[in-house]
Amino acid sequence: QVQLVESGGGLVQTGGSLRLSCVASGRTSSTYTMGWFRQAPGKERDFVAAINWSGGNTWNADSVKGRFTISRDNAHNTVYLQMNTLKPEDTAVYYCAVYRGGSIYSNHAYTYWGQGTQVTVSA
């Protein structure tokens, strides 16, 4: 079992920045590929970004390219999502998860989800 706890969400104005953190505990492994997803009210859970175990490979949704950066600190079992130039359409609950196989862009390819952290961007 792996437990994931996200933090760092909050209310920010358009154009602002936030950094989300996801701390893993339990059967943690620095070899896990990790991902961030987000879910707005009434919408599906969408892929945001993912990072492989070394940090050498990252994947980003087109909607966040150039604005969001995923990174990790394996010594502290933590994955980060730096979000810059935030827009109202970025408003959602953000989740981190452990990748288990399949399409890295699909939420079905992930297991061990955190409880999420709310990000609200005001216009």
C-alpha positions as CSV (number, residue, x, y, z in Angstrom):
1,Q,0.0,0.0,0.0
2,V,1.0,3.5,-0.7
3,Q,-0.5,6.6,0.9
4,L,-0.4,9.9,-1.0
5,V,-1.1,13.3,0.6
6,E,-1.4,16.4,-1.6
7,S,-1.1,19.9,-0.3
8,G,-0.4,23.5,-1.5
9,G,-3.8,24.3,-3.0
10,G,-5.6,27.5,-2.4
11,L,-7.2,30.6,-3.8
12,V,-5.2,32.7,-6.3
13,Q,-5.8,35.4,-8.8
14,T,-5.5,35.0,-12.5
15,G,-1.8,35.1,-13.5
16,G,-0.7,33.9,-10.0
17,S,1.3,30.8,-9.0
18,L,1.0,27.9,-6.7
19,R,3.2,24.9,-5.9
20,L,1.5,21.6,-5.1
21,S,3.2,18.9,-3.2
22,C,2.4,15.2,-3.0
23,V,4.1,13.2,-0.3
24,A,4.2,9.4,-0.5
25,S,4.4,7.0,2.5
26,G,4.0,3.3,3.0
27,R,5.4,1.0,0.4
28,T,7.1,3.9,-1.4
29,S,9.5,3.4,-4.2
30,S,11.6,6.0,-6.0
31,T,11.1,3.9,-9.1
32,Y,7.5,4.8,-9.4
33,T,6.3,7.0,-12.2
34,M,4.0,9.6,-10.7
35,G,1.2,11.7,-12.2
36,W,-1.0,14.7,-11.5
37,F,-4.6,14.8,-12.5
38,R,-7.3,17.4,-12.0
39,Q,-11.1,17.3,-11.8
40,A,-13.4,20.2,-12.1
41,P,-17.1,20.0,-10.9
42,G,-19.2,17.9,-13.2
43,K,-16.2,17.0,-15.4
44,E,-14.0,13.9,-15.8
45,R,-10.6,13.6,-14.1
46,D,-8.1,14.9,-16.6
47,F,-4.3,14.3,-17.0
48,V,-2.1,17.2,-16.1
49,A,1.5,15.9,-15.9
50,A,3.6,12.9,-15.1
51,I,7.3,12.2,-14.3
52,N,9.3,9.0,-14.4
53,W,11.4,7.8,-11.5
54,S,14.6,9.7,-12.4
55,G,12.9,12.9,-13.4
56,G,14.5,12.5,-16.8
57,N,11.2,12.1,-18.6
58,T,8.1,14.2,-18.1
59,W,4.7,14.4,-19.8
60,N,2.4,17.4,-19.9
61,A,-1.1,18.1,-21.1
62,D,-1.2,20.6,-23.9
63,S,-3.4,22.9,-21.8
64,V,-0.6,23.3,-19.2
65,K,2.6,23.2,-21.4
66,G,4.8,26.2,-20.7
67,R,2.9,27.0,-17.5
68,F,3.2,23.9,-15.2
69,T,6.3,22.0,-14.3
70,I,6.4,18.6,-12.6
71,S,9.4,17.6,-10.5
72,R,10.3,15.2,-7.8
73,D,12.6,14.8,-4.8
74,N,13.1,11.0,-4.3
75,A,15.0,11.5,-1.0
76,H,11.8,13.0,0.5
77,N,9.3,10.8,-1.5
78,T,7.7,14.0,-2.8
79,V,6.4,15.1,-6.2
80,Y,5.8,18.7,-7.0
81,L,3.6,20.6,-9.5
82,Q,4.7,24.2,-10.0
83,M,1.8,26.1,-11.6
84,N,2.5,29.5,-13.1
85,T,0.3,31.9,-15.0
86,L,-2.8,30.4,-13.6
87,K,-6.1,30.8,-15.4
88,P,-9.7,30.4,-14.1
89,E,-10.0,27.2,-16.2
90,D,-7.3,25.7,-14.0
91,T,-9.8,25.7,-11.1
92,A,-10.2,22.0,-10.0
93,V,-9.3,19.5,-7.3
94,Y,-5.8,18.3,-8.1
95,Y,-4.8,14.7,-7.4
96,C,-1.5,12.8,-7.5
97,A,-1.3,9.1,-8.2
98,V,1.1,6.2,-8.9
99,Y,1.4,5.0,-12.4
100,R,0.9,1.2,-12.9
101,G,0.9,0.7,-16.6
102,G,-1.0,1.6,-19.8
103,S,-1.5,5.0,-21.3
104,I,0.2,7.5,-19.1
105,Y,-2.5,10.0,-20.0
106,S,-5.4,7.9,-18.7
107,N,-6.5,7.9,-15.1
108,H,-7.2,4.1,-15.5
109,A,-3.4,3.6,-15.7
110,Y,-2.9,4.9,-12.1
111,T,-3.4,3.5,-8.7
112,Y,-3.1,4.8,-5.1
113,W,-4.7,8.2,-5.4
114,G,-4.4,11.0,-2.8
115,Q,-7.4,12.8,-1.4
116,G,-6.8,15.9,-3.6
117,T,-6.2,19.6,-3.0
118,Q,-8.4,22.3,-4.2
119,V,-7.1,25.0,-6.5
120,T,-9.3,28.0,-7.2
121,V,-8.3,30.7,-9.7
122,S,-10.3,33.9,-9.5
123,A,-10.9,36.0,-12.6
